[in-house]
Amino acid sequence: EIEFVIPVPKSEHGILRSPARKVVSAFIHGDLLTAKFTLSTPTATITISNQLTGEVEYTEICNTQSTVIDLSMLAFNGEGTYIIDVSTANWKRVGEFNY
């Protein structure tokens, strides 16, 4: 399972923290990445980018309870670490995975 974190804004007094709600989970099985939302079906943007280069490899706007992304069909440039960013109008979660 891909572990998502909440991007934490910094203030002049240090890091602001708030309780995290698990609003999305994702896992990879073979070449398929599945993202599942735990709340009602949101309109979410999913972006996958190369951690080293910052190049966006995939983006999708979805409004279903879950979505499956075939990683083998994407323009990944060999093995590496990738960042998955899932966001809605109300929240944002970021995780990383190796593929």
N, C-alpha and C positions, 0 to 999 in steps of 0.2 A: 504494500500500500504506500502511496506517496503521502508524505507528511506535509500538510499545509500549515503555514504560519500567517499571522496577520502582520502586514508591514506596520511597524511601530514608529509613529512620528516622534521626533525629539523636540523638547522645549528647552528653554534656557535653564530650567531646573532639573534637567535629566530626561530620562525616557518615560513617556506616558504609557501606562499599561491599563488594559481593561480585560475583563474575563472573555475568553474565546468561546464562541459557539461553533460547533462543528456543522457547517452549512453545506459542505461539499466533501466528498471522498473520491479518491481515484486510485486505480490500480492498473498494473500492466500484466497481461497474460500473453506470452508470445509477442506478436507484433501489434496487439490491440491494447489501446489505452481506454479504459472505461471511466467516465466521470459520472457520479451520482449525486444528486442534490437531496438534502435531508429536509428542506423546507418545501413549501408549495412551489410549483414549477415557476422558476424565475426566468426572466430574459437575461442571459448571462453571456459575456464575451470570454472565450477561451483563447489564449495566445500561448504558443510554444516558441521559445527562442533559444538560440545557442548561447550557453553561459559564457563561453570564451569570446565569441565575436559580437554578441548582442543581436545578431541577425534573426529576424522573425522568420521562423520556418513554417508556421501554421497559425491561422486565426479563423475563428468560427463564432457566429452569434447563434445561440441555441435557446430554445424555450420549451424544452422537454425535461422530464424528470431525470433522464440519463442520456448520455451520448457516448458513442464508441468512435474512436479515431484510429484508423489503420495507419500505424507509424511507418509501415513498409512503403506506403504510397507517397510519403513526403520526401522532400529534398534534403534529407539529413546527409551531412558530409562525413560519413564514417561514425565510429563510436565517439561518444562524448557525453558531457553533462548538459542537460537541457533544463530550462526554467519553464514551468507552467504557471500561468497567471489566469486566475478565474475571478471575474468581477461582475457585479451588478450595480444598479444605481445606489444600493444601500451598503454593500460590503465588498471587500477584496481579500483574496487569499492567494498566496504564492507558495509553490513547492518546487522541488527539483528531482530529476531522475536521470539515470544513465541509460543510454540506448546505443 
